[in-house]
């Protein structure tokens, strides 16, 4: 009789342990990166497109139509977009790597804008390099967000 | 039903290997694209400098900016590696979950 009681107790202990382990495992998944955000992907693509368009417009403009004052509003539009992406990333958990990339993009864009403001007008050679390098700063930011899509 | 820990561990290891291999393709593509686009930009920079379409200071400043681009790209590769590590860890946990779930189902 005692033996039977012990066996029931052991069974119940094992059963409860397994239930607890299952509950623990179900709540246990590793999170090393932020969650993918479809709106963020759209915003990054849109920001990249805006800066692409701005520089292409300046490149094709006539030499006397490349003055900073003509494009100041468009520069600000792109800057606002970058700042908004950075702001959202700063409050995203585990987004340290992404934040670095967006900060680098923000700083570079600010530098390119400042150079244009100081020189009043930029040559096509300068604009072409800024255009190419800006695309190169946008690329990792987008690739980071797309990588999050593959996180399980 | 027996809970064979060796078998579960082997399955967990296989799941980790599968996740890492799957994600290697994810890292390889962008990494080579970064290298290729860098080569094109450096060619462009050098060519514009040789044609005197940009001055020496501008050339050196932009060359310096390439370091920041590379830093940003390395952070993107770090994110991809973290995604791979996360997927591998969660695949292993998933195997353990299934094994324990199967035991409970038979109790």
gemmi code that builds the backbone of each chain (N, CA, C; Angstrom):
import gemmi

chains = {
    "A": [
        ("UNK", (0.826, -1.211, 0.000), (0.000, 0.000, 0.000), (0.863, 1.265, 0.000)),
        ("UNK", (1.856, 1.252, 0.844), (2.782, 2.369, 0.957), (3.545, 2.569, -0.352)),
        ("UNK", (3.931, 1.429, -0.933), (4.676, 1.457, -2.192), (3.843, 2.125, -3.296)),
        ("UNK", (2.565, 1.768, -3.317), (1.675, 2.336, -4.332), (1.559, 3.872, -4.149)),
        ("UNK", (1.447, 4.307, -2.865), (1.360, 5.737, -2.546), (2.603, 6.477, -3.001)),
        ("UNK", (3.767, 5.837, -2.774), (5.032, 6.467, -3.184), (5.107, 6.612, -4.695)),
        ("UNK", (4.621, 5.568, -5.388), (4.671, 5.597, -6.855), (3.766, 6.698, -7.402)),
        ("UNK", (2.590, 6.831, -6.771), (1.669, 7.893, -7.232), (2.297, 9.263, -7.004)),
        ("UNK", (2.936, 9.386, -5.815), (3.561, 10.666, -5.499), (4.686, 10.983, -6.513)),
        ("UNK", (5.502, 9.971, -6.817), (6.610, 10.157, -7.761), (6.073, 10.527, -9.135)),
        ("UNK", (4.979, 9.841, -9.533), (4.369, 10.125, -10.835), (3.889, 11.582, -10.890)),
        ("UNK", (3.192, 11.976, -9.802), (2.668, 13.346, -9.775), (3.794, 14.378, -9.794)),
        ("UNK", (4.865, 14.046, -9.059), (6.002, 14.986, -9.028), (6.601, 15.146, -10.430)),
        ("UNK", (6.790, 13.999, -11.109), (7.359, 14.046, -12.465), (6.437, 14.812, -13.406)),
        ("UNK", (5.124, 14.503, -13.278), (4.146, 15.137, -14.160), (4.136, 16.657, -13.969)),
        ("UNK", (4.092, 17.057, -12.695), (4.071, 18.501, -12.407), (5.370, 19.153, -12.892)),
        ("UNK", (6.507, 18.447, -12.690), (7.805, 18.992, -13.144), (7.807, 19.205, -14.649)),
        ("UNK", (7.261, 18.197, -15.368), (7.226, 18.321, -16.828), (6.317, 19.462, -17.274)),
        ("UNK", (5.182, 19.590, -16.579), (4.267, 20.699, -16.908), (4.983, 22.036, -16.685)),
        ("UNK", (5.662, 22.134, -15.533), (6.371, 23.385, -15.232), (7.478, 23.651, -16.261)),
        ("UNK", (8.194, 22.558, -16.651), (9.279, 22.702, -17.632), (8.720, 23.173, -18.974)),
        ("UNK", (7.559, 22.593, -19.346), (6.930, 22.995, -20.609), (6.529, 24.465, -20.562)),
        ("UNK", (5.933, 24.857, -19.410), (5.523, 26.266, -19.289), (6.736, 27.185, -19.381)),
        ("UNK", (7.833, 26.732, -18.742), (9.062, 27.528, -18.756), (9.599, 27.646, -20.178)),
        ("UNK", (9.623, 26.487, -20.885), (10.159, 26.476, -22.245), (9.289, 27.301, -23.190)),
        ("UNK", (7.953, 27.224, -22.959), (7.055, 27.980, -23.837), (7.272, 29.479, -23.691)),
        ("UNK", (7.621, 29.896, -22.480), (7.830, 31.331, -22.276), (9.275, 31.721, -22.592)),
        ("UNK", (10.080, 30.689, -22.915), (11.508, 30.952, -23.063), (11.905, 30.970, -24.534)),
        ("UNK", (12.138, 32.149, -25.054), (12.771, 32.222, -26.374), (13.807, 33.333, -26.281)),
        ("UNK", (14.879, 33.132, -27.014), (16.000, 34.068, -26.929), (15.744, 35.271, -27.850)),
        ("UNK", (15.965, 36.455, -27.325), (15.832, 37.672, -28.148), (17.138, 38.459, -28.109)),
        ("UNK", (17.884, 38.398, -29.202), (19.157, 39.124, -29.276), (19.018, 40.399, -30.098)),
        ("UNK", (17.982, 40.443, -30.920), (17.793, 41.592, -31.825), (16.382, 42.154, -31.650)),
        ("UNK", (16.165, 43.393, -32.097), (14.798, 43.940, -31.986), (13.837, 43.197, -32.905)),
        ("UNK", (12.547, 43.379, -32.641), (11.541, 42.767, -33.511), (11.474, 43.537, -34.831)),
        ("UNK", (11.259, 42.799, -35.903), (11.106, 43.416, -37.223), (9.914, 44.371, -37.203)),
        ("UNK", (10.054, 45.496, -37.900), (8.975, 46.484, -37.950), (8.751, 46.889, -39.417)),
        ("UNK", (7.620, 46.463, -39.974), (7.328, 46.715, -41.392), (7.235, 48.214, -41.690)),
        ("UNK", (6.682, 48.976, -40.733), (6.573, 50.430, -40.939), (7.956, 51.063, -41.017)),
        ("UNK", (8.859, 50.539, -40.190), (10.227, 51.056, -40.180), (10.896, 50.763, -41.523)),
        ("UNK", (10.695, 49.556, -42.044), (11.274, 49.208, -43.355), (10.785, 50.197, -44.409)),
        ("UNK", (9.490, 50.498, -44.386), (8.912, 51.448, -45.347), (9.540, 52.826, -45.197)),
        ("UNK", (9.684, 53.234, -43.929), (10.224, 54.577, -43.675), (11.679, 54.682, -44.141)),
        ("UNK", (12.441, 53.612, -43.937), (13.849, 53.607, -44.387), (13.904, 53.695, -45.916)),
        ("UNK", (13.067, 52.886, -46.579), (13.034, 52.916, -48.050), (12.642, 54.304, -48.548)),
        ("UNK", (11.666, 54.897, -47.858), (11.198, 56.222, -48.251), (12.286, 57.283, -48.052)),
        ("UNK", (12.970, 57.217, -46.923), (14.054, 58.164, -46.643), (15.164, 58.038, -47.671)),
        ("UNK", (15.511, 56.795, -48.005), (16.580, 56.560, -48.991), (16.154, 57.124, -50.347)),
        ("UNK", (14.873, 56.936, -50.658), (14.361, 57.429, -51.939), (14.392, 58.966, -51.975)),
        ("UNK", (14.032, 59.589, -50.854), (14.029, 61.056, -50.794), (15.431, 61.630, -50.975)),
        ("UNK", (16.422, 60.977, -50.337), (17.783, 61.524, -50.473), (18.324, 61.219, -51.869)),
        ("UNK", (17.939, 60.086, -52.439), (18.323, 59.743, -53.814), (17.796, 60.809, -54.775)),
        ("UNK", (16.496, 61.111, -54.625), (15.854, 62.087, -55.502), (16.490, 63.478, -55.364)),
        ("UNK", (16.753, 63.877, -54.120), (17.345, 65.201, -53.871), (18.683, 65.337, -54.612)),
        ("UNK", (19.544, 64.314, -54.455), (20.873, 64.430, -55.085), (20.797, 64.303, -56.608)),
        ("UNK", (19.919, 63.439, -57.100), (19.783, 63.331, -58.561), (19.266, 64.647, -59.156)),
        ("UNK", (18.329, 65.287, -58.444), (17.805, 66.583, -58.915), (18.916, 67.620, -58.981)),
        ("UNK", (19.772, 67.623, -57.960), (20.853, 68.624, -57.932), (21.885, 68.322, -59.023)),
        ("UNK", (22.121, 67.031, -59.276), (23.114, 66.667, -60.307), (22.644, 67.108, -61.698)),
        ("UNK", (21.355, 66.890, -61.984), (20.877, 67.237, -63.331), (20.561, 68.729, -63.488)),
        ("UNK", (20.537, 69.455, -62.370), (20.216, 70.892, -62.449), (21.341, 71.642, -63.163)),
        ("UNK", (20.957, 72.728, -63.819), (21.965, 73.570, -64.497), (22.934, 74.134, -63.452)),
        ("UNK", (24.181, 74.437, -63.863), (25.185, 74.914, -62.890), (24.702, 76.107, -62.049)),
        ("UNK", (23.880, 76.970, -62.649), (23.427, 78.129, -61.861), (22.175, 77.807, -61.032)),
        ("UNK", (21.749, 76.548, -61.056), (20.566, 76.154, -60.258), (20.934, 75.120, -59.196)),
        ("UNK", (22.137, 75.205, -58.723), (22.562, 74.237, -57.705), (22.769, 74.917, -56.352)),
        ("UNK", (22.205, 76.122, -56.222), (22.400, 76.860, -54.979), (21.679, 76.184, -53.807)),
        ("UNK", (22.322, 76.208, -52.662), (21.768, 75.536, -51.474), (20.356, 76.003, -51.145)),
        ("UNK", (20.132, 77.327, -51.293), (18.825, 77.878, -50.884), (17.668, 77.223, -51.642)),
        ("UNK", (17.934, 76.776, -52.873), (16.872, 76.141, -53.682), (16.455, 74.801, -53.065)),
        ("UNK", (17.408, 74.135, -52.424), (17.164, 72.758, -51.968), (17.041, 72.615, -50.451)),
        ("UNK", (17.121, 73.753, -49.765), (17.159, 73.693, -48.297), (15.966, 72.927, -47.713)),
        ("UNK", (14.762, 73.178, -48.243), (13.563, 72.496, -47.716), (13.649, 70.988, -47.908)),
        ("UNK", (14.173, 70.586, -49.066), (14.270, 69.145, -49.343), (15.322, 68.500, -48.452)),
        ("UNK", (16.396, 69.246, -48.203), (17.401, 68.745, -47.251), (16.741, 68.510, -45.886)),
        ("UNK", (15.934, 69.486, -45.478), (15.296, 69.372, -44.157), (14.319, 68.199, -44.114)),
        ("UNK", (13.628, 67.962, -45.229), (12.696, 66.827, -45.280), (13.442, 65.514, -45.033)),
        ("UNK", (14.588, 65.364, -45.684), (15.357, 64.127, -45.511), (15.893, 64.038, -44.079)),
        ("UNK", (16.348, 65.184, -43.574), (16.900, 65.195, -42.214), (15.827, 64.797, -41.186)),
        ("UNK", (14.618, 65.297, -41.387), (13.506, 64.958, -40.484), (13.236, 63.444, -40.536)),
        ("UNK", (13.302, 62.890, -41.739), (13.044, 61.456, -41.905), (14.114, 60.635, -41.163)),
        ("UNK", (15.368, 61.033, -41.314), (16.460, 60.312, -40.641), (16.316, 60.445, -39.115)),
        ("UNK", (16.013, 61.661, -38.662), (15.850, 61.873, -37.213), (14.713, 61.026, -36.657)),
        ("UNK", (13.645, 60.903, -37.433), (12.498, 60.114, -36.984), (12.870, 58.630, -36.868)),
        ("UNK", (13.647, 58.140, -37.840), (14.087, 56.730, -37.791), (14.968, 56.526, -36.558)),
        ("UNK", (15.875, 57.453, -36.335), (16.782, 57.338, -35.187), (16.000, 57.381, -33.869)),
        ("UNK", (15.046, 58.293, -33.788), (14.240, 58.431, -32.573), (13.528, 57.115, -32.242)),
        ("UNK", (12.956, 56.495, -33.264), (12.238, 55.233, -33.033), (13.197, 54.108, -32.635)),
        ("UNK", (14.384, 54.110, -33.257), (15.352, 53.064, -32.910), (15.878, 53.231, -31.492)),
        ("UNK", (15.982, 54.486, -31.061), (16.536, 54.735, -29.719), (15.654, 54.182, -28.608)),
        ("UNK", (14.357, 54.028, -28.900), (13.490, 53.481, -27.848), (13.178, 51.997, -28.104)),
        ("UNK", (13.850, 51.417, -29.075), (13.651, 50.011, -29.413), (14.624, 49.163, -28.602)),
        ("UNK", (14.140, 48.132, -27.918), (15.082, 47.308, -27.153), (16.063, 46.579, -28.078)),
        ("UNK", (17.279, 46.435, -27.622), (18.339, 45.672, -28.297), (18.684, 46.215, -29.691)),
        ("UNK", (18.570, 47.528, -29.850), (18.805, 48.101, -31.187), (20.150, 48.840, -31.281)),
        ("UNK", (21.095, 48.503, -30.424), (22.356, 49.265, -30.377), (23.085, 49.310, -31.716)),
        ("UNK", (23.198, 48.161, -32.385), (23.907, 48.138, -33.675), (23.190, 49.003, -34.709)),
        ("UNK", (21.860, 48.939, -34.699), (21.072, 49.710, -35.663), (21.244, 51.207, -35.388)),
        ("UNK", (21.246, 51.562, -34.118), (21.382, 52.978, -33.740), (22.706, 53.543, -34.272)),
        ("UNK", (23.784, 52.765, -34.157), (25.093, 53.243, -34.642), (25.005, 53.561, -36.133)),
        ("UNK", (24.407, 52.648, -36.899), (24.304, 52.857, -38.355), (23.474, 54.101, -38.690)),
        ("UNK", (22.379, 54.288, -37.969), (21.528, 55.451, -38.267), (22.226, 56.748, -37.831)),
        ("UNK", (22.963, 56.686, -36.724), (23.718, 57.882, -36.298), (24.771, 58.268, -37.332)),
        ("UNK", (25.438, 57.254, -37.885), (26.461, 57.523, -38.918), (25.800, 58.178, -40.132)),
        ("UNK", (24.630, 57.671, -40.507), (23.882, 58.239, -41.637), (23.499, 59.688, -41.337)),
        ("UNK", (22.957, 59.908, -40.136), (22.533, 61.260, -39.740), (23.718, 62.240, -39.782)),
        ("UNK", (24.850, 61.809, -39.219), (26.022, 62.701, -39.155), (26.556, 63.018, -40.552)),
        ("UNK", (26.578, 61.987, -41.396), (27.086, 62.202, -42.761), (26.163, 63.159, -43.523)),
        ("UNK", (24.863, 62.927, -43.395), (23.915, 63.784, -44.120), (24.049, 65.230, -43.652)),
        ("UNK", (24.186, 65.418, -42.343), (24.335, 66.774, -41.787), (25.614, 67.423, -42.329)),
        ("UNK", (26.670, 66.612, -42.447), (27.942, 67.140, -42.955), (27.808, 67.542, -44.428)),
        ("UNK", (27.151, 66.704, -45.221), (26.969, 67.001, -46.647), (26.128, 68.268, -46.818)),
        ("UNK", (25.100, 68.391, -45.990), (24.221, 69.562, -46.067), (24.995, 70.823, -45.677)),
        ("UNK", (25.791, 70.707, -44.629), (26.578, 71.850, -44.151), (27.584, 72.298, -45.204)),
        ("UNK", (28.208, 71.314, -45.875), (29.179, 71.628, -46.925), (28.505, 72.427, -48.041)),
        ("UNK", (27.302, 71.990, -48.410), (26.557, 72.689, -49.471), (26.195, 74.107, -49.017)),
        ("UNK", (25.755, 74.206, -47.768), (25.370, 75.525, -47.229), (26.581, 76.486, -47.252)),
        ("UNK", (27.736, 75.974, -46.819), (28.933, 76.827, -46.752), (29.460, 77.222, -48.124)),
        ("UNK", (29.428, 76.261, -49.049), (29.964, 76.553, -50.387), (28.934, 77.220, -51.292)),
        ("UNK", (27.702, 77.284, -50.822), (26.557, 77.822, -51.613), (26.183, 76.889, -52.768)),
        ("UNK", (27.167, 76.426, -53.541), (26.868, 75.538, -54.661), (27.919, 74.419, -54.706)),
        ("UNK", (27.512, 73.247, -55.171), (28.459, 72.128, -55.264), (28.637, 71.732, -56.727)),
        ("UNK", (29.815, 71.209, -57.043), (30.053, 70.744, -58.420), (29.385, 69.377, -58.611)),
        ("UNK", (29.245, 68.967, -59.858), (28.657, 67.645, -60.108), (29.527, 66.526, -59.557)),
        ("UNK", (30.847, 66.742, -59.567), (31.746, 65.739, -58.989), (31.462, 65.548, -57.503)),
        ("UNK", (31.325, 66.654, -56.795), (31.043, 66.591, -55.347), (29.671, 65.974, -55.086)),
        ("UNK", (28.682, 66.415, -55.864), (27.320, 65.889, -55.672), (27.265, 64.384, -55.947)),
        ("UNK", (28.010, 63.951, -56.968), (28.008, 62.522, -57.317), (28.586, 61.693, -56.177)),
        ("UNK", (29.670, 62.182, -55.596), (30.273, 61.435, -54.476), (29.338, 61.426, -53.268)),
        ("UNK", (28.745, 62.583, -52.958), (27.799, 62.619, -51.831), (26.631, 61.658, -52.084)),
        ("UNK", (26.146, 61.647, -53.306), (25.028, 60.768, -53.655), (25.396, 59.298, -53.416)),
        ("UNK", (26.563, 58.917, -53.935), (27.002, 57.516, -53.810), (27.238, 57.124, -52.347)),
        ("UNK", (27.891, 58.014, -51.617), (28.199, 57.671, -50.221), (26.929, 57.656, -49.366)),
        ("UNK", (25.994, 58.556, -49.688), (24.735, 58.529, -48.917), (23.995, 57.220, -49.124)),
        ("UNK", (23.974, 56.763, -50.371), (23.338, 55.468, -50.649), (24.042, 54.373, -49.843)),
        ("UNK", (25.370, 54.499, -49.739), (26.145, 53.493, -48.995), (25.835, 53.539, -47.499)),
        ("UNK", (25.472, 54.718, -46.988), (25.071, 54.799, -45.572), (23.652, 54.284, -45.364)),
        ("UNK", (22.788, 54.461, -46.363), (21.405, 53.971, -46.233), (21.357, 52.446, -46.297)),
        ("UNK", (22.228, 51.867, -47.143), (22.160, 50.425, -47.417), (22.217, 49.564, -46.145)),
        ("UNK", (23.225, 49.757, -45.249), (23.264, 48.916, -44.044), (22.031, 49.102, -43.156)),
        ("UNK", (21.495, 50.323, -43.134), (20.312, 50.578, -42.297), (19.135, 49.724, -42.787)),
        ("UNK", (18.962, 49.681, -44.109), (17.873, 48.862, -44.663), (18.164, 47.367, -44.479)),
        ("UNK", (19.418, 46.984, -44.717), (19.779, 45.559, -44.588), (19.557, 45.077, -43.154)),
        ("UNK", (19.822, 45.940, -42.200), (19.596, 45.568, -40.791), (18.118, 45.270, -40.542)),
        ("UNK", (17.257, 46.157, -41.050), (15.820, 45.940, -40.815), (15.348, 44.676, -41.531)),
        ("UNK", (15.855, 44.460, -42.744), (15.451, 43.263, -43.493), (15.955, 41.991, -42.807)),
        ("UNK", (17.112, 42.075, -42.159), (17.652, 40.903, -41.459), (16.722, 40.512, -40.307)),
        ("UNK", (16.115, 41.524, -39.666), (15.222, 41.246, -38.523), (13.997, 40.431, -38.959)),
        ("UNK", (13.649, 40.589, -40.233), (12.511, 39.848, -40.779), (12.760, 38.346, -40.692)),
        ("UNK", (14.040, 37.965, -40.748), (14.391, 36.540, -40.765), (14.603, 35.982, -39.363)),
        ("UNK", (14.444, 36.828, -38.355), (14.625, 36.337, -36.977), (13.430, 35.480, -36.575)),
        ("UNK", (13.739, 34.361, -35.902), (12.655, 33.452, -35.492), (12.557, 33.411, -33.967)),
    ],
    "B": [
        ("UNK", (6.626, 6.310, -22.579), (7.570, 6.813, -23.567), (8.833, 7.290, -22.859)),
        ("UNK", (10.009, 6.874, -23.368), (11.280, 7.265, -22.747), (11.708, 8.634, -23.250)),
        ("UNK", (12.328, 9.335, -22.332), (12.913, 10.611, -22.713), (14.400, 10.377, -22.953)),
        ("UNK", (14.780, 10.298, -24.235), (16.178, 10.001, -24.559), (16.946, 11.316, -24.718)),
        ("UNK", (17.659, 11.685, -23.654), (18.336, 12.988, -23.645), (19.400, 13.078, -24.740)),
        ("UNK", (20.089, 11.945, -25.026), (21.126, 11.969, -26.073), (20.513, 12.293, -27.439)),
        ("UNK", (19.363, 11.671, -27.667), (18.694, 11.906, -28.952), (18.217, 13.365, -29.064)),
        ("UNK", (17.669, 13.879, -27.961), (17.195, 15.268, -27.959), (18.368, 16.225, -28.193)),
        ("UNK", (19.507, 15.940, -27.526), (20.678, 16.808, -27.696), (21.182, 16.770, -29.141)),
        ("UNK", (21.180, 15.576, -29.739), (21.625, 15.450, -31.131), (20.707, 16.238, -32.057)),
        ("UNK", (19.396, 16.164, -31.776), (18.431, 16.911, -32.605), (18.605, 18.415, -32.422)),
        ("UNK", (18.895, 18.807, -31.162), (19.105, 20.234, -30.891), (20.331, 20.737, -31.654)),
        ("UNK", (21.393, 19.929, -31.671), (22.620, 20.304, -32.378), (22.356, 20.429, -33.878)),
        ("UNK", (21.596, 19.473, -34.409), (21.268, 19.507, -35.843), (20.464, 20.763, -36.176)),
        ("UNK", (19.560, 21.136, -35.259), (18.741, 22.330, -35.488), (19.614, 23.579, -35.504)),
        ("UNK", (20.603, 23.615, -34.590), (21.519, 24.767, -34.532), (22.319, 24.852, -35.833)),
        ("UNK", (22.859, 23.707, -36.280), (23.659, 23.704, -37.517), (22.822, 24.175, -38.704)),
        ("UNK", (21.581, 23.675, -38.749), (20.678, 24.057, -39.846), (20.443, 25.553, -39.862)),
        ("UNK", (20.189, 26.135, -38.687), (19.898, 27.569, -38.595), (21.113, 28.393, -39.005)),
        ("UNK", (22.305, 27.977, -38.593), (23.522, 28.727, -38.915), (23.786, 28.683, -40.424)),
        ("UNK", (23.664, 27.494, -41.009), (23.905, 27.371, -42.461), (22.938, 28.232, -43.255)),
        ("UNK", (21.685, 28.166, -42.828), (20.646, 28.926, -43.523), (20.972, 30.426, -43.478)),
        ("UNK", (21.508, 30.880, -42.347), (21.782, 32.306, -42.193), (23.109, 32.732, -42.796)),
        ("UNK", (24.001, 31.786, -43.075), (25.264, 32.144, -43.712), (24.993, 32.787, -45.063)),
        ("UNK", (23.996, 32.245, -45.782), (23.633, 32.810, -47.084), (23.156, 34.252, -46.926)),
        ("UNK", (22.491, 34.503, -45.808), (21.964, 35.830, -45.540), (23.118, 36.838, -45.349)),
        ("UNK", (24.213, 36.397, -44.715), (25.354, 37.281, -44.438), (26.224, 37.431, -45.691)),
        ("UNK", (26.404, 36.315, -46.406), (27.330, 36.294, -47.547), (26.931, 37.309, -48.629)),
        ("UNK", (25.641, 37.350, -48.963), (25.165, 38.245, -50.037), (25.473, 39.716, -49.753)),
        ("UNK", (24.942, 40.256, -48.636), (25.205, 41.671, -48.346), (26.693, 41.975, -48.150)),
        ("UNK", (27.450, 41.047, -47.551), (28.879, 41.309, -47.308), (29.611, 41.499, -48.634)),
        ("UNK", (29.307, 40.662, -49.618), (29.998, 40.828, -50.902), (29.474, 42.060, -51.645)),
        ("UNK", (28.187, 42.380, -51.428), (27.639, 43.602, -52.045), (28.306, 44.855, -51.458)),
        ("UNK", (28.589, 44.837, -50.153), (29.294, 45.966, -49.521), (30.673, 46.149, -50.161)),
        ("UNK", (31.383, 45.039, -50.323), (32.746, 45.104, -50.877), (32.730, 45.623, -52.314)),
        ("UNK", (31.789, 45.108, -53.086), (31.686, 45.491, -54.492), (31.363, 46.982, -54.633)),
        ("UNK", (30.398, 47.462, -53.834), (30.028, 48.875, -53.968), (31.160, 49.769, -53.455)),
        ("UNK", (31.921, 49.297, -52.467), (33.073, 50.091, -51.993), (34.096, 50.250, -53.116)),
        ("UNK", (34.362, 49.171, -53.813), (35.334, 49.209, -54.911), (34.894, 50.245, -55.965)),
        ("UNK", (33.611, 50.229, -56.297), (33.101, 51.178, -57.297), (33.226, 52.622, -56.815)),
        ("UNK", (32.934, 52.838, -55.522), (33.018, 54.210, -54.993), (34.455, 54.708, -54.968)),
        ("UNK", (35.378, 53.820, -54.586), (36.786, 54.231, -54.537), (37.310, 54.534, -55.945)),
        ("UNK", (36.878, 53.730, -56.914), (37.229, 53.988, -58.321), (36.729, 55.361, -58.749)),
        ("UNK", (35.470, 55.641, -58.379), (34.848, 56.907, -58.745), (35.587, 58.080, -58.093)),
        ("UNK", (35.881, 57.933, -56.811), (36.608, 58.989, -56.080), (37.952, 59.275, -56.756)),
        ("UNK", (38.698, 58.202, -57.028), (40.028, 58.354, -57.632), (39.917, 58.997, -59.011)),
        ("UNK", (38.926, 58.533, -59.777), (38.785, 59.042, -61.141), (38.402, 60.525, -61.136)),
        ("UNK", (37.494, 60.933, -60.240), (37.102, 62.346, -60.173), (38.256, 63.221, -59.689)),
        ("UNK", (39.073, 62.677, -58.811), (40.241, 63.436, -58.332), (41.254, 63.608, -59.465)),
        ("UNK", (41.491, 62.514, -60.225), (42.458, 62.572, -61.334), (42.018, 63.575, -62.396)),
        ("UNK", (40.691, 63.657, -62.599), (40.167, 64.622, -63.591), (40.029, 66.022, -62.995)),
        ("UNK", (40.438, 66.141, -61.750), (40.380, 67.419, -61.031), (38.942, 67.933, -60.852)),
        ("UNK", (37.987, 67.018, -60.797), (36.598, 67.438, -60.597), (36.270, 67.600, -59.111)),
        ("UNK", (37.151, 67.091, -58.278), (37.047, 67.345, -56.825), (38.446, 67.719, -56.345)),
        ("UNK", (38.508, 68.574, -55.303), (39.845, 68.985, -54.832), (40.395, 67.969, -53.813)),
        ("UNK", (41.669, 68.188, -53.470), (42.364, 67.233, -52.611), (41.686, 67.084, -51.229)),
        ("UNK", (41.267, 68.232, -50.671), (40.644, 68.195, -49.340), (39.343, 67.391, -49.367)),
        ("UNK", (38.526, 67.640, -50.403), (37.252, 66.922, -50.535), (37.525, 65.424, -50.691)),
        ("UNK", (38.537, 65.112, -51.521), (38.910, 63.710, -51.761), (39.298, 63.028, -50.437)),
        ("UNK", (40.149, 63.696, -49.669), (40.603, 63.084, -48.407), (39.481, 62.971, -47.384)),
        ("UNK", (38.626, 63.975, -47.333), (37.496, 63.922, -46.388), (36.557, 62.752, -46.709)),
        ("UNK", (36.296, 62.565, -47.998), (35.363, 61.491, -48.379), (36.009, 60.113, -48.197)),
        ("UNK", (37.322, 60.085, -48.402), (38.037, 58.833, -48.153), (37.913, 58.470, -46.675)),
        ("UNK", (37.990, 59.492, -45.846), (37.839, 59.301, -44.403), (36.414, 58.810, -44.080)),
        ("UNK", (35.428, 59.317, -44.793), (34.038, 58.909, -44.567), (33.823, 57.429, -44.899)),
        ("UNK", (34.681, 56.893, -45.776), (34.555, 55.471, -46.109), (34.720, 54.597, -44.860)),
        ("UNK", (35.518, 55.097, -43.897), (35.692, 54.344, -42.638), (34.367, 54.238, -41.899)),
        ("UNK", (33.612, 55.338, -41.909), (32.309, 55.312, -41.225), (31.329, 54.396, -41.951)),
        ("UNK", (31.416, 54.386, -43.271), (30.537, 53.487, -44.039), (30.865, 52.041, -43.657)),
        ("UNK", (32.167, 51.759, -43.575), (32.568, 50.394, -43.235), (32.105, 50.020, -41.818)),
        ("UNK", (32.196, 50.971, -40.897), (31.731, 50.714, -39.524), (30.239, 50.359, -39.541)),
        ("UNK", (29.490, 51.142, -40.303), (28.050, 50.900, -40.387), (27.764, 49.515, -40.995)),
        ("UNK", (28.525, 49.167, -42.009), (28.339, 47.856, -42.650), (28.676, 46.721, -41.672)),
        ("UNK", (29.706, 46.938, -40.858), (30.071, 45.896, -39.887), (28.959, 45.714, -38.842)),
        ("UNK", (28.305, 46.819, -38.502), (27.179, 46.699, -37.561), (26.024, 45.923, -38.213)),
        ("UNK", (25.842, 46.123, -39.516), (24.785, 45.363, -40.208), (25.130, 43.870, -40.202)),
        ("UNK", (26.406, 43.562, -40.412), (26.819, 42.155, -40.394), (26.655, 41.584, -38.977)),
        ("UNK", (26.917, 42.431, -37.979), (26.729, 41.988, -36.589), (25.262, 41.640, -36.332)),
        ("UNK", (24.360, 42.471, -36.848), (22.917, 42.202, -36.686), (22.559, 40.861, -37.335)),
        ("UNK", (23.096, 40.643, -38.540), (22.782, 39.379, -39.241), (23.312, 38.191, -38.448)),
        ("UNK", (24.486, 38.351, -37.862), (25.051, 37.257, -37.061), (24.205, 37.019, -35.805)),
        ("UNK", (23.714, 38.119, -35.212), (22.861, 37.971, -34.022), (21.548, 37.284, -34.371)),
        ("UNK", (21.024, 37.616, -35.550), (19.791, 36.937, -35.996), (20.064, 35.437, -36.138)),
        ("UNK", (21.241, 35.103, -36.709), (21.603, 33.690, -36.885), (21.725, 33.005, -35.527)),
        ("UNK", (22.364, 33.695, -34.579), (22.537, 33.110, -33.239), (21.178, 32.935, -32.560)),
        ("UNK", (20.314, 33.946, -32.702), (18.979, 33.857, -32.095), (18.185, 32.695, -32.703)),
        ("UNK", (18.251, 32.585, -34.032), (17.521, 31.498, -34.694), (18.037, 30.134, -34.245)),
        ("UNK", (19.377, 30.029, -34.108), (19.967, 28.753, -33.696), (19.528, 28.402, -32.275)),
        ("UNK", (19.575, 29.389, -31.380), (19.199, 29.133, -29.981), (17.729, 28.746, -29.885)),
        ("UNK", (16.879, 29.471, -30.620), (15.443, 29.177, -30.533), (15.078, 27.861, -31.211)),
        ("UNK", (15.853, 27.489, -32.247), (15.612, 26.174, -32.874), (15.926, 25.067, -31.863)),
        ("UNK", (17.013, 25.243, -31.114), (17.391, 24.231, -30.114), (16.345, 24.153, -29.007)),
        ("UNK", (15.872, 25.322, -28.562), (14.842, 25.334, -27.510), (13.559, 24.686, -28.026)),
        ("UNK", (13.249, 24.934, -29.292), (12.057, 24.339, -29.904), (12.101, 22.825, -29.884)),
        ("UNK", (13.291, 22.266, -30.153), (13.440, 20.802, -30.135), (13.177, 20.269, -28.726)),
        ("UNK", (13.732, 20.961, -27.738), (13.538, 20.529, -26.345), (12.065, 20.627, -25.954)),
        ("UNK", (11.414, 21.725, -26.403), (9.980, 21.909, -26.124), (9.173, 20.741, -26.670)),
        ("UNK", (9.484, 20.357, -27.924), (8.740, 19.265, -28.566), (8.946, 17.962, -27.821)),
        ("UNK", (10.221, 17.712, -27.428), (10.535, 16.460, -26.747), (9.785, 16.364, -25.422)),
        ("UNK", (9.777, 17.470, -24.659), (9.080, 17.467, -23.365), (7.568, 17.386, -23.593)),
        ("UNK", (7.087, 18.106, -24.610), (5.659, 18.071, -24.939), (5.198, 16.665, -25.286)),
        ("UNK", (6.058, 15.947, -26.017), (5.702, 14.568, -26.414), (5.621, 13.670, -25.191)),
        ("UNK", (6.518, 13.865, -24.246), (6.507, 13.069, -23.004), (5.206, 13.316, -22.238)),
        ("UNK", (4.842, 14.589, -22.090), (3.627, 14.940, -21.344), (2.395, 14.352, -22.024)),
        ("UNK", (2.425, 14.391, -23.366), (1.306, 13.842, -24.107), (1.105, 12.349, -23.854)),
        ("UNK", (2.192, 11.668, -23.504), (2.099, 10.234, -23.270), (1.887, 9.874, -21.809)),
        ("UNK", (1.990, 10.883, -20.922), (1.846, 10.582, -19.483), (0.375, 10.417, -19.160)),
    ],
}
model = gemmi.Model(1)
for chain_id, residues in chains.items():
    chain = gemmi.Chain(chain_id)
    for i, (resn, *xyz) in enumerate(residues, 1):
        res = gemmi.Residue()
        res.name, res.seqid = resn, gemmi.SeqId(i, " ")
        for name, pos in zip(("N", "CA", "C"), xyz):
            atom = gemmi.Atom()
            atom.name, atom.element = name, gemmi.Element(name[0])
            atom.pos, atom.b_iso = gemmi.Position(*pos), 0.0
            res.add_atom(atom)
        chain.add_residue(res)
    model.add_chain(chain)
structure = gemmi.Structure()
structure.add_model(model)
structure.setup_entities()
